[in-house]
Amino acid sequence: MTRLPGSAARRYGTVFDEVAAEYDRHRPAYPDELVDQACRVAGIGSGDHVLEVGCGSGQLTRSLVARDLHVTALEPGPSLIALARQNLAGAGEVEFVTARFEDAPLPGGQFLAVFCASAFHWVDPEVSWQKAADVLVPGGTLALVQYCGISEPRTKADQEATLAAIRKVAPDAADYWPVYRDLDATLAGMEQRRGNVSQVWAWLGSHDMGQDYAGRLFGDVQVAVVPKLVEQTPDEINAVLGTMSFYARLSPGQREALKRECDAIYEQLGRPIRASTIAALVTARTPSEPGSR
């Protein structure tokens, strides 16, 4: 298994549609406090029109609809969007569109907010930031949310053991695993980059998507996080790993070997395997008037 360059890796995002049912079952929803924070920053409420990029099976969509927002939800995977339709049937005002964000024919200046959960790094960064700004109204808000691992003393040994297992079975995957920093370092790095939302997002998730031009499109970058301790059995870990893009590139033998490694960690610990995570929200706004920031 070889490491993919950025553009090829982004195309590999289509593998999620191949595990749509597992994705729907094992990927978590997002904290209500972060969704509420995004809505406060955007100044949006009942009946307002928002765009969601990469809705998957509807984890974030459900939260947006619950706040009586009118959602246009893009998703390129037909199996995922079918699940989203099923999950959100009768829940509220949602228009589902089967398309990549890059390709979707969206009207300019229409949406009060653009939301994206754990998917913006799958969009071509030479297009994503500009198109997000183009579809927003003046003063509109871009709201990005995702889960990230962080480093803490209480979970460091467990996380290192799990990453060592991945490195043993699939060294190429481990080479580009997201960097785990402690919470203070994570927040400090984001603060240092607040002048450019793309650099903030690239730092947070170890994504190759920073673009200088994005700093001219968005200002008022804000960050909010919700820490969470996760405890999982080997079966639960493997279920989540099975919904990640790298897993699709593993051979059946590698998948079985990874399962054995997780079983061994669990047996050695004599308890669930722990991980420290944060759910992170990054918001940024387009200028209220042309030429301002």
C-alpha positions in Angstrom: 0.0 0.0 0.0 1.5 3.3 -1.1 0.8 6.8 0.1 -1.6 8.7 -2.1 -0.9 12.3 -3.2 -3.4 15.0 -2.1 -5.6 14.9 -5.2 -5.7 11.1 -5.4 -6.4 10.9 -1.6 -9.4 13.3 -2.0 -10.8 11.1 -4.8 -10.6 8.2 -2.4 -13.3 9.8 -0.3 -15.8 7.9 -2.5 -15.0 4.8 -0.5 -17.4 5.9 2.2 -20.4 5.2 0.0 -19.2 1.5 -0.2 -19.6 1.2 3.6 -22.7 3.4 3.9 -24.6 1.3 6.4 -21.6 0.9 8.6 -20.8 4.6 8.4 -24.4 5.4 9.4 -24.2 2.9 12.3 -20.8 3.8 13.8 -20.0 7.5 13.0 -21.1 9.7 15.9 -23.4 12.7 15.8 -22.0 16.2 16.8 -22.5 18.0 20.1 -25.6 20.2 20.3 -23.6 22.9 22.0 -21.3 23.2 18.9 -24.3 23.3 16.5 -25.9 26.0 18.7 -22.7 28.0 18.7 -22.5 27.9 15.0 -26.1 29.1 14.7 -25.4 31.9 17.1 -22.3 33.1 15.2 -24.3 32.9 11.9 -27.3 34.6 13.4 -29.6 32.0 11.9 -32.8 30.4 13.1 -36.2 29.0 12.0 -36.7 28.9 8.3 -33.3 30.2 7.3 -31.6 28.6 4.3 -28.3 26.8 4.8 -26.1 24.5 2.7 -24.5 21.3 4.0 -21.5 20.0 2.2 -21.0 16.2 2.4 -24.0 15.3 4.5 -23.1 11.6 4.6 -26.0 9.6 6.1 -27.3 12.7 7.9 -25.5 12.9 11.3 -25.2 16.8 11.2 -28.3 17.2 8.9 -30.5 15.9 11.7 -29.2 18.6 14.1 -29.8 21.4 11.5 -33.3 20.2 10.7 -34.1 20.0 14.4 -33.4 23.7 14.6 -36.0 24.3 11.9 -33.4 25.3 9.3 -34.1 24.8 5.6 -31.2 22.6 4.5 -29.8 22.0 1.0 -27.7 18.9 1.6 -25.0 17.8 -0.9 -23.6 14.3 -0.9 -21.9 12.5 -3.9 -22.5 9.0 -2.6 -25.8 7.6 -3.7 -26.0 5.0 -1.0 -25.2 7.5 1.7 -27.7 10.0 0.5 -30.3 7.3 0.3 -29.7 6.6 4.0 -29.9 10.3 4.7 -33.2 10.6 3.0 -34.5 7.6 5.0 -33.1 8.9 8.3 -34.6 12.4 7.8 -37.9 11.4 6.2 -40.6 13.7 7.6 -38.1 15.5 9.9 -38.2 18.9 8.2 -37.2 21.0 5.2 -34.3 19.2 3.4 -33.4 19.2 -0.2 -31.0 16.4 -1.0 -28.6 16.8 -4.0 -26.4 14.0 -5.2 -23.3 15.9 -6.2 -19.8 16.8 -5.3 -19.5 20.4 -4.0 -17.0 21.2 -6.8 -19.6 20.2 -9.4 -22.9 21.2 -7.9 -24.6 24.1 -9.8 -25.4 26.3 -6.8 -26.7 29.9 -7.0 -24.3 32.6 -5.7 -25.1 34.6 -2.6 -28.0 32.5 -1.4 -27.1 30.8 1.8 -26.8 32.3 5.3 -24.4 29.6 6.3 -22.4 26.7 4.8 -22.0 23.7 7.2 -19.6 20.8 6.7 -18.9 17.9 9.1 -15.8 15.8 8.7 -15.9 16.2 4.9 -14.3 19.6 3.8 -10.9 18.0 3.4 -12.3 15.8 0.6 -13.1 18.8 -1.5 -10.4 20.3 -3.8 -9.0 23.2 -1.7 -8.3 25.2 -4.9 -12.1 25.3 -5.2 -13.6 24.7 -1.8 -12.9 28.0 0.0 -13.8 30.2 -3.0 -17.0 28.3 -3.7 -18.1 28.4 -0.1 -17.6 32.2 -0.1 -19.4 32.5 -3.4 -22.6 30.8 -2.3 -22.8 32.7 1.0 -24.7 36.0 1.4 -22.5 39.0 2.5 -21.7 38.4 6.1 -22.5 34.7 5.8 -20.9 32.0 7.9 -18.8 29.0 7.1 -19.1 26.4 9.9 -16.7 23.4 9.9 -16.9 20.7 12.5 -15.1 17.4 13.1 -13.7 15.1 15.7 -9.9 15.0 16.3 -7.7 13.0 18.6 -5.7 14.8 21.3 -2.9 13.8 23.5 -3.5 13.5 27.3 -1.6 11.6 30.0 -4.7 9.4 30.9 -5.0 8.0 27.4 -1.5 8.5 25.8 -0.3 4.9 26.3 -3.6 3.5 24.8 -3.4 5.8 21.8 0.2 5.0 21.2 -0.5 1.3 21.4 -3.3 1.6 18.9 -1.2 3.7 16.5 1.7 1.1 16.9 -0.8 -1.6 15.8 -1.7 0.4 12.7 1.9 1.1 12.0 2.8 -2.6 12.3 -0.1 -3.7 10.0 -0.2 -0.7 7.6 2.9 1.5 7.9 1.9 3.7 5.0 -1.4 4.6 6.8 0.4 5.4 10.0 2.8 7.7 8.2 0.0 10.1 7.5 -2.1 9.6 10.6 -3.3 12.9 12.1 -0.9 14.4 14.6 -2.1 14.2 18.2 -1.2 17.3 20.2 -2.4 18.2 23.7 -5.4 20.5 23.9 -3.4 23.6 24.8 -1.1 23.2 21.8 -4.0 22.5 19.5 -5.8 25.7 20.5 -2.6 27.7 20.5 -1.8 26.6 16.9 -5.3 27.5 15.8 -5.0 30.9 17.4 -1.7 31.6 15.7 -3.4 30.9 12.3 -6.7 32.8 12.8 -5.9 35.1 10.0 -6.7 32.3 7.5 -9.4 29.8 8.2 -7.9 27.3 5.8 -4.7 27.2 7.8 -6.7 26.8 11.0 -8.5 23.8 9.6 -5.4 22.3 8.1 -3.6 22.5 11.5 -6.5 21.0 13.4 -6.9 17.9 11.3 -3.5 17.6 9.7 -5.1 18.1 6.3 -3.3 19.4 3.2 -5.8 22.1 2.4 -4.3 25.5 3.4 -4.7 28.1 0.8 -3.4 31.7 0.9 -6.4 33.0 -1.0 -8.8 31.8 1.7 -7.5 34.5 4.1 -8.8 37.1 1.7 -12.3 35.6 1.6 -13.1 35.0 5.3 -12.5 36.8 8.6 -13.7 36.6 12.2 -12.4 33.1 12.7 -13.7 31.5 15.9 -13.0 28.2 17.5 -15.0 26.1 20.0 -14.2 22.6 21.3 -15.9 19.9 23.3 -13.5 17.4 24.9 -14.6 13.7 25.2 -13.0 10.6 26.6 -13.8 7.5 24.5 -13.7 4.0 25.8 -14.0 1.2 23.2 -13.8 -2.6 22.9 -11.7 -4.0 20.0 -14.9 -4.7 18.1 -16.0 -1.1 18.5 -12.6 0.2 17.4 -12.6 -2.0 14.3 -16.1 -0.9 13.5 -15.0 2.7 13.4 -11.8 2.0 11.6 -13.8 0.2 9.0 -15.6 3.4 8.1 -12.3 5.3 7.5 -10.8 5.8 4.0 -7.5 4.0 4.7 -9.3 0.8 5.7 -10.6 0.3 2.2 -7.0 0.0 1.0 -6.1 -2.8 3.4 -6.0 -6.4 2.2 -8.2 -9.0 4.0 -5.1 -10.2 5.7 -4.2 -6.8 7.0 -7.7 -6.2 8.3 -7.6 -9.5 10.2 -4.1 -8.7 11.6 -5.3 -5.3 12.8 -8.2 -6.9 14.6 -5.8 -9.3 16.3 -3.6 -6.4 17.4 -6.6 -4.6 18.9 -7.7 -7.8 20.7 -4.2 -8.1 22.1 -4.1 -4.5 23.4 -7.5 -5.1 25.1 -6.4 -8.3 26.7 -3.2 -6.7 28.0 -5.1 -3.7 29.5 -7.9 -5.7 30.9 -10.3 -2.9 30.2 -11.7 -0.9 27.2 -9.1 1.0 25.1 -9.2 4.7 25.8 -8.8 7.7 23.5 -9.0 11.4 24.1 -10.9 13.4 21.4 -12.4 16.8 20.9 -15.3 17.8 18.7 -14.1 21.0 17.2 -16.0 23.8 15.5 -14.4 26.5 13.4 -16.4 29.3 12.0 -15.5 32.2 9.7 -17.5 34.9 8.0 -17.5 36.6 4.6 -17.3 40.4 4.6 -20.6 42.2 5.2 -19.6 44.7 2.4 -17.5 44.2 -0.7 -13.8 44.9 0.1 -14.2 44.7 3.8 -13.0 42.1 6.3 
